[in-house]
Amino acid sequence: MGQYTGGNLPTPPPHQIKYSTITNSAYGIQAANLPAIVIQGNVITNTGLGIFLSNVASPSVIANTISTSQAVMAGIFLESSGE
């Protein structure tokens, strides 16, 4: 194992949710209190809310497909998020 000798620690990559299929749930994807997240290429079907992010400083929501027969809320909802 390597030994830490001081200086700057490497920055870990952001949380990622990629290429998933999510069906028949209250929330397709929900995340809160993160410095960053990547949500990419997911298929979200028949959920009350497709993507809900709260207090995410740097979200990347890329090329997701959201469809539903429920008329509950928006496909993507950001609360206190973004740069």
Secondary structure, 3 states (H helix, E strand, C coil): CCCCCCCCCCCCCCEEEECCEEECCCEEEEEEEEEEEEEECCEEECCCEEEEEEEEEEEEEECCEEECCCCCCCCEEEECCCC
